[in-house]
Amino acid sequence: SGFWHQFAMTAHSPVGLNPEEFGVTPIKQEILFANNDIDFTDKTGIDHGKFSFGLKKSLFNYMHGINFELPLQEWFDFRIPKTTIHPDHIHDCLLESNDFKFKGNSKVVFLTKNVIAENRVKTKKKYIYPYTQLTFHLKTNIVTVDMDQEQAEWLIRILEENFIGQSQTITLQQLKKNFEEKFEDFELFWFSKPIQQLKENGVILSL
């Protein structure tokens, strides 16, 4: 939901649950669906409207998947407090997820090494994002994924070295060790959308 593009009181937010702690008084009415925008009177004297343009602009960029790297201050023409959330908070939460657990002794099988790699550049406003498009021609379909250029190079090398039919099959733990000799966070890579696509289409199997 992008409802946070404006200041609004919702029933289950901290303000909605404890309005007196925030100097506001809710004006509740009987509604048919959800208390997503409760009217209220404000005793604090804060001009919430001055945040409106910055919130709407940042939401617009968010919905288009751009400018995530910009500092929060960039969206407002007046000084705002620094965020109290650590920059790696979401990253850390993802690593704690059970979905990122795997068996290190699992065998990893690569069913094809025939891949076409094409380096491309994505431009959004003044920002340039280089990436590599990998295309796998399988017997039944064609699979295309976009990846970071260096990680794509690493994956191509791994495919060539560990293509099915080799005398030894690499384990997931060995793959992780190899990956982290050059990069960080193998789990984020292994469970990323491009790798999930390759697993779902039979390019990569974990046994």
Rosetta silent file (secondary structure, phi, psi, omega in degrees, C-alpha in Angstrom):
SEQUENCE: SGFWHQFAMTAHSPVGLNPEEFGVTPIKQEILFANNDIDFTDKTGIDHGKFSFGLKKSLFNYMHGINFELPLQEWFDFRIPKTTIHPDHIHDCLLESNDFKFKGNSKVVFLTKNVIAENRVKTKKKYIYPYTQLTFHLKTNIVTVDMDQEQAEWLIRILEENFIGQSQTITLQQLKKNFEEKFEDFELFWFSKPIQQLKENGVILSL
SCORE:     score description
SCORE:     0.000 S_00000001
   1 L     0.000  139.708  176.786    0.000    0.000    0.000 S_00000001
   2 L  -104.680   26.387 -175.098    1.189    3.494   -0.774 S_00000001
   3 H   -66.895  -17.204 -177.750   -1.178    5.134    1.683 S_00000001
   4 H   -77.201   12.068  177.444    1.762    6.565    3.617 S_00000001
   5 H   -73.178   -4.901  177.324    2.221    9.296    0.991 S_00000001
   6 L  -141.181  165.619  175.218    0.323   11.569    3.368 S_00000001
   7 L   -80.659  122.989  179.180   -0.127   11.971    7.095 S_00000001
   8 L  -149.297  149.500  176.834   -3.173    9.985    8.157 S_00000001
   9 E   -95.545  124.943  174.642   -4.337    8.248   11.303 S_00000001
  10 L  -113.019  151.663 -169.975   -5.054    4.543   10.952 S_00000001
  11 L   -59.727  -36.618 -172.930   -6.728    2.486   13.664 S_00000001
  12 L  -102.660    8.199  175.488   -3.883    0.059   14.326 S_00000001
  13 L   -78.168  163.482  176.701   -0.952    2.469   14.052 S_00000001
  14 H   -54.430  -37.870  179.524    0.834    3.629   17.236 S_00000001
  15 H   -69.547  -42.029 -179.882   -0.951    6.980   16.898 S_00000001
  16 H   -65.994  -33.871 -179.479   -4.332    5.330   16.354 S_00000001
  17 H   -79.173  -33.969 -177.994   -3.880    3.032   19.353 S_00000001
  18 L  -133.805   64.299 -174.663   -2.538    5.718   21.720 S_00000001
  19 H   -60.413  -34.327 -177.318   -3.622    9.102   20.320 S_00000001
  20 H   -63.869  -27.680  179.262   -3.251   10.937   23.640 S_00000001
  21 H   -71.378  -17.535 -177.665    0.485   10.199   23.660 S_00000001
  22 H  -111.003    7.966  175.931    0.825   12.077   20.372 S_00000001
  23 L    73.225   27.952  179.329   -1.347   15.070   21.236 S_00000001
  24 E  -127.705  156.852  177.992   -4.226   14.209   18.920 S_00000001
  25 E  -124.807  116.791 -178.234   -7.897   13.356   19.397 S_00000001
  26 E   -71.476  145.361  173.726   -9.535   10.962   16.908 S_00000001
  27 E  -112.631   89.085 -172.667  -12.941   11.751   15.441 S_00000001
  28 L   -85.285  140.302  177.086  -14.221    8.237   14.816 S_00000001
  29 L  -129.434  156.088  178.443  -17.164    7.467   12.585 S_00000001
  30 L   -72.262  124.824 -177.643  -18.854    4.200   11.730 S_00000001
  31 L  -121.536  166.021 -176.209  -17.299    2.886    8.541 S_00000001
  32 L   -99.720  -18.691 -174.278  -18.000   -0.103    6.283 S_00000001
  33 L  -123.089  -78.250 -175.930  -14.496   -1.227    5.388 S_00000001
  34 L  -146.829  146.699  178.308  -11.346   -0.088    7.232 S_00000001
  35 L   -83.459   69.850 -177.738  -10.217    2.775    9.451 S_00000001
  36 L   -92.854  -11.531 -178.923   -7.452    3.882    7.110 S_00000001
  37 L  -150.693   78.699 -177.361   -8.029    7.620    7.368 S_00000001
  38 E   -83.715  129.013  174.423   -9.508    8.689   10.701 S_00000001
  39 E   -65.092  149.783  179.898  -10.259   12.384   11.131 S_00000001
  40 E  -155.899  157.750  171.348   -8.579   13.963   14.133 S_00000001
  41 E  -104.047  141.600 -173.105   -7.909   17.234   15.893 S_00000001
  42 E  -114.810  123.358  179.940   -4.280   18.091   16.530 S_00000001
  43 L   -93.812   -6.378 -172.037   -3.119   19.917   19.663 S_00000001
  44 L   -80.590  -25.259 -177.616    0.568   19.961   18.723 S_00000001
  45 L    80.881    6.949  179.780    0.460   22.771   16.172 S_00000001
  46 L   -73.250  136.162  177.165    2.660   20.798   13.777 S_00000001
  47 L   -88.668   88.951 -178.797    2.181   21.626   10.090 S_00000001
  48 H   -65.989  -25.720 -176.418    1.917   18.109    8.667 S_00000001
  49 H   -61.740  -25.447 -177.215    1.123   19.501    5.232 S_00000001
  50 H   -68.444  -17.817  177.819    4.715   20.607    4.653 S_00000001
  51 H   -85.420  -11.448 -169.349    5.737   16.950    4.379 S_00000001
  52 H   -57.729  -51.452 -175.486    3.123   16.225    1.707 S_00000001
  53 H   -63.304  -43.863 -179.619    5.094   16.981   -1.463 S_00000001
  54 H   -62.339  -39.980  179.123    8.209   15.127   -0.314 S_00000001
  55 H   -67.662  -42.259  179.436    6.216   12.046    0.652 S_00000001
  56 H   -65.822  -39.955 -179.135    4.297   12.022   -2.632 S_00000001
  57 H   -67.157  -42.971 -179.984    7.491   12.508   -4.651 S_00000001
  58 H   -66.623  -36.874  177.600    9.357    9.744   -2.826 S_00000001
  59 H   -64.867  -40.926  178.374    6.377    7.397   -3.254 S_00000001
  60 H   -58.486  -45.112  178.571    6.283    8.146   -6.983 S_00000001
  61 H   -65.403  -40.879  179.280    9.962    7.184   -7.267 S_00000001
  62 H   -59.950  -44.431 -177.774    9.411    4.079   -5.122 S_00000001
  63 H   -66.998  -20.856  177.635    6.563    2.890   -7.337 S_00000001
  64 L   -99.674    3.944  175.768    8.867    3.240  -10.368 S_00000001
  65 L    67.622   33.788 -177.476   11.730    1.402   -8.654 S_00000001
  66 L  -130.345  159.842  173.470   14.194    4.285   -8.829 S_00000001
  67 L    62.478   31.796  176.434   16.330    6.492   -6.596 S_00000001
  68 L   -66.342  -24.826 -175.253   16.457    4.114   -3.623 S_00000001
  69 L   -82.517   -7.262 -178.755   20.026    5.246   -3.003 S_00000001
  70 L   -71.296  141.280  176.696   19.093    8.898   -2.436 S_00000001
  71 L   -66.589  152.669 -177.340   19.334   10.166    1.153 S_00000001
  72 H   -56.480  -36.229 -177.764   16.033   10.885    2.886 S_00000001
  73 H   -60.502  -24.006 -175.788   16.848   14.600    3.055 S_00000001
  74 H   -60.607  -26.789 -174.961   16.774   14.758   -0.753 S_00000001
  75 H   -85.419   -8.697 -175.047   12.963   14.666   -0.812 S_00000001
  76 L  -126.528  145.534 -179.705   12.436   17.687    1.439 S_00000001
  77 L   -97.513   19.554  174.807   13.490   21.327    1.163 S_00000001
  78 L  -140.166  159.846 -176.433   13.756   21.745    4.946 S_00000001
  79 L   -66.963  134.512  176.528   15.829   19.949    7.563 S_00000001
  80 L  -125.030  155.045  179.750   14.425   16.647    8.785 S_00000001
  81 L   -64.915  150.988  175.418   15.666   14.360   11.580 S_00000001
  82 L   -69.346  147.000  178.732   17.981   11.515   10.657 S_00000001
  83 L   -65.471  147.448  178.607   16.354    8.103   10.474 S_00000001
  84 L   -98.051   -0.989  179.286   16.739    5.864   13.512 S_00000001
  85 L   -90.725  130.025 -179.619   16.535    2.671   11.422 S_00000001
  86 L   -62.776  140.372 -178.258   19.884    1.101   10.527 S_00000001
  87 L   -56.317  -27.725 -178.074   20.585    1.120    6.747 S_00000001
  88 L   -97.693   17.269 -174.626   20.971   -2.680    6.759 S_00000001
  89 H   -58.934  -49.597 -178.584   17.770   -3.373    8.715 S_00000001
  90 H   -65.483  -42.178  177.329   15.860   -5.038    5.855 S_00000001
  91 H   -56.320  -46.144 -179.155   18.973   -6.928    4.779 S_00000001
  92 H   -66.427  -38.151  178.464   19.423   -8.276    8.308 S_00000001
  93 H   -64.325  -39.011  179.912   15.751   -9.240    8.573 S_00000001
  94 H   -64.480  -39.102 -179.517   15.967  -11.169    5.326 S_00000001
  95 H   -67.946  -24.216  179.682   18.966  -13.128    6.537 S_00000001
  96 H   -81.635  -11.198 -177.303   17.043  -14.137    9.652 S_00000001
  97 L   -67.357  142.325  177.174   14.234  -15.627    7.578 S_00000001
  98 H   -63.937  -22.893 -179.101   13.851  -19.408    7.625 S_00000001
  99 H   -65.245  -17.153 -177.127   13.567  -19.289    3.846 S_00000001
 100 H   -95.118    7.583  178.364   17.316  -18.585    3.669 S_00000001
 101 L   -89.996  140.690  178.027   18.313  -21.786    5.408 S_00000001
 102 L  -148.341  164.221  178.975   19.716  -24.610    3.329 S_00000001
 103 L   -88.262  118.452 -177.127   21.617  -27.863    3.735 S_00000001
 104 L   -63.325  -25.612 -178.430   25.295  -27.304    3.065 S_00000001
 105 L   -89.178    5.105  176.124   25.825  -30.910    1.992 S_00000001
 106 L   -63.687  140.789  176.658   23.168  -30.689   -0.743 S_00000001
 107 E   -84.492  137.295  179.087   24.506  -31.482   -4.204 S_00000001
 108 E  -110.030  124.536 -177.587   24.132  -28.745   -6.809 S_00000001
 109 E  -116.998  130.490  177.749   23.622  -29.849  -10.405 S_00000001
 110 E  -107.953  115.721 -170.869   23.829  -27.517  -13.408 S_00000001
 111 L   -86.658   -5.836  176.397   21.921  -29.009  -16.336 S_00000001
 112 L  -153.264  150.515  173.546   23.259  -26.678  -19.023 S_00000001
 113 L  -122.162    3.348  179.794   26.272  -24.526  -19.697 S_00000001
 114 L   -83.147   99.950 -177.524   24.954  -23.038  -22.923 S_00000001
 115 E  -135.898  139.599  175.091   24.316  -19.437  -22.019 S_00000001
 116 E  -103.933  123.561 -178.697   24.426  -16.217  -24.006 S_00000001
 117 E  -109.659  131.212  179.451   25.647  -13.231  -21.988 S_00000001
 118 E  -133.467  116.134  177.944   24.980   -9.665  -23.067 S_00000001
 119 E   -75.923  130.972 -178.265   26.198   -6.685  -21.067 S_00000001
 120 E  -132.951  171.324  178.504   23.646   -3.910  -20.998 S_00000001
 121 E  -133.150  129.976  176.495   23.062   -0.566  -19.351 S_00000001
 122 E  -106.866  127.033 -178.969   19.842    0.649  -17.784 S_00000001
 123 E  -116.211  125.800  175.593   19.475    4.416  -17.476 S_00000001
 124 E  -129.777  111.938 -173.635   16.940    6.083  -15.207 S_00000001
 125 L    56.639 -124.308 -176.677   17.173    9.843  -15.104 S_00000001
 126 L   -94.319    4.292 -177.031   20.838   10.665  -14.358 S_00000001
 127 E  -101.710  139.087 -178.559   21.673    7.237  -12.913 S_00000001
 128 E  -116.411  129.554 -177.949   23.278    4.443  -14.933 S_00000001
 129 E  -122.804  101.408  175.684   22.924    0.785  -13.942 S_00000001
 130 E   -75.408  142.794  177.368   25.133   -1.730  -15.802 S_00000001
 131 E  -154.097  170.154  178.158   23.916   -5.334  -15.773 S_00000001
 132 E  -118.694  132.369  175.208   24.241   -8.587  -17.703 S_00000001
 133 E   -98.810  120.891  178.948   21.382  -10.370  -19.409 S_00000001
 134 E  -103.693  130.076  179.505   21.808  -14.155  -19.420 S_00000001
 135 E  -120.782  123.308  179.853   19.809  -16.218  -21.910 S_00000001
 136 E  -109.999  120.215  177.385   19.528  -20.001  -21.569 S_00000001
 137 E   -93.873  103.464 -179.481   18.199  -21.972  -24.563 S_00000001
 138 L   -96.385  175.589 -178.387   16.630  -25.091  -23.085 S_00000001
 139 L   -67.296  -34.041 -174.710   14.896  -27.959  -24.888 S_00000001
 140 L  -106.254  -19.973 -178.050   11.424  -26.729  -24.024 S_00000001
 141 L  -161.723  177.048  177.860   11.823  -22.987  -23.547 S_00000001
 142 E  -116.385  128.941 -178.844   14.135  -19.996  -23.346 S_00000001
 143 E  -113.644  128.718  179.425   14.946  -18.483  -19.946 S_00000001
 144 E  -124.635  129.978  177.854   16.257  -14.929  -19.622 S_00000001
 145 E  -134.058  151.213  176.047   17.449  -13.317  -16.391 S_00000001
 146 E  -107.065  134.195 -177.078   19.153  -10.020  -15.546 S_00000001
 147 E  -141.858  162.533  169.881   22.024  -10.024  -13.065 S_00000001
 148 L   -55.782  140.248 -173.011   24.851   -7.943  -11.670 S_00000001
 149 H   -60.698  -46.746 -177.660   27.707   -8.111  -14.192 S_00000001
 150 H   -67.663  -38.318  178.344   30.358   -9.548  -11.880 S_00000001
 151 H   -69.145  -32.655  176.722   27.978  -12.101  -10.398 S_00000001
 152 H   -65.621  -41.892  177.479   26.916  -13.117  -13.900 S_00000001
 153 H   -61.163  -42.205  178.982   30.573  -13.727  -14.835 S_00000001
 154 H   -62.061  -45.167 -178.172   30.992  -15.843  -11.709 S_00000001
 155 H   -63.764  -40.333  178.957   27.888  -17.899  -12.493 S_00000001
 156 H   -61.320  -42.857  178.322   29.014  -18.545  -16.079 S_00000001
 157 H   -62.782  -43.326  179.280   32.359  -19.845  -14.814 S_00000001
 158 H   -62.697  -40.041  178.617   30.609  -22.076  -12.270 S_00000001
 159 H   -61.206  -43.627 -178.683   28.328  -23.459  -14.994 S_00000001
 160 H   -67.531  -37.974 -176.401   31.301  -24.324  -17.192 S_00000001
 161 H   -80.022  -23.602 -172.309   33.270  -25.935  -14.364 S_00000001
 162 H  -125.295   22.173  177.982   30.386  -27.891  -12.842 S_00000001
 163 E   -57.945  142.508 -177.542   28.182  -28.829  -15.791 S_00000001
 164 L   -51.111  136.846 -177.519   26.442  -32.185  -15.264 S_00000001
 165 L   112.358  -12.237  175.735   28.702  -35.077  -16.191 S_00000001
 166 L   -67.012  155.418 -176.115   31.745  -33.910  -14.243 S_00000001
 167 L   -63.482  -33.018  179.639   33.402  -36.574  -12.085 S_00000001
 168 L  -124.007  144.717  179.065   32.495  -34.740   -8.873 S_00000001
 169 L  -103.106  130.412 -178.020   29.388  -32.759   -7.989 S_00000001
 170 L   -72.297  145.438  176.726   29.824  -29.527   -6.052 S_00000001
 171 E   -93.869  164.545  179.664   27.973  -29.110   -2.763 S_00000001
 172 H   -63.848  -36.503  178.632   26.012  -26.049   -1.732 S_00000001
 173 H   -66.422  -39.547  177.240   28.550  -25.300    1.009 S_00000001
 174 H   -65.806  -38.527  178.374   31.403  -25.434   -1.519 S_00000001
 175 H   -64.581  -42.199  178.281   29.439  -23.163   -3.821 S_00000001
 176 H   -60.972  -45.438 -179.715   28.881  -20.714   -0.964 S_00000001
 177 H   -62.118  -43.072  178.924   32.599  -20.701   -0.107 S_00000001
 178 H   -62.231  -45.564 -178.988   33.536  -20.090   -3.739 S_00000001
 179 H   -61.253  -44.816 -173.600   31.019  -17.260   -4.063 S_00000001
 180 L   -80.640    1.819  169.269   32.114  -15.513   -0.863 S_00000001
 181 L   -72.934  -20.892 -178.426   35.750  -15.454   -1.950 S_00000001
 182 L  -122.518  -30.544 -176.361   34.681  -12.560   -4.172 S_00000001
 183 L  -124.083  179.552  175.554   31.254  -11.430   -2.958 S_00000001
 184 L  -116.422  162.739  170.736   29.219  -11.220    0.227 S_00000001
 185 L    57.856   65.909  177.616   25.891  -12.719    1.288 S_00000001
 186 H   -58.674  -36.264 -178.113   25.624  -15.933   -0.710 S_00000001
 187 H   -59.915  -42.414  179.302   22.166  -16.517    0.751 S_00000001
 188 H   -64.154  -35.738  177.616   20.800  -13.326   -0.807 S_00000001
 189 H   -70.019  -46.966 -174.431   22.260  -14.387   -4.146 S_00000001
 190 H   -65.531  -30.725 -179.567   21.055  -17.997   -3.917 S_00000001
 191 L  -105.188   14.849  178.782   17.501  -16.985   -3.055 S_00000001
 192 L   -72.507  163.164 -177.333   17.366  -13.985   -5.406 S_00000001
 193 H   -59.900  -45.268  179.848   14.711  -13.774   -8.108 S_00000001
 194 H   -60.187  -43.406 -179.352   17.072  -14.566  -11.053 S_00000001
 195 H   -68.780  -36.530  176.503   18.457  -17.700   -9.370 S_00000001
 196 H   -60.709  -38.598  178.127   14.951  -18.774   -8.354 S_00000001
 197 H   -63.182  -40.800 -179.948   13.944  -18.521  -12.024 S_00000001
 198 H   -67.390  -36.176  176.898   16.860  -20.743  -13.030 S_00000001
 199 H   -66.633  -45.480 -176.567   15.888  -23.306  -10.385 S_00000001
 200 H   -64.809  -27.179 -178.511   12.228  -23.292  -11.434 S_00000001
 201 L   -99.920    8.965  173.110   13.173  -23.867  -15.077 S_00000001
 202 L    81.810   10.814  175.710   15.612  -26.691  -14.388 S_00000001
 203 L   -72.652  -38.243  179.528   18.870  -24.887  -15.115 S_00000001
 204 E  -124.179  131.993  175.541   19.979  -25.442  -11.508 S_00000001
 205 E  -122.033  139.900  175.381   18.983  -28.369   -9.300 S_00000001
 206 E  -117.107  116.156 -172.923   19.706  -28.771   -5.590 S_00000001
 207 L  -109.426    0.000    0.000   19.593  -32.413   -4.469 S_00000001
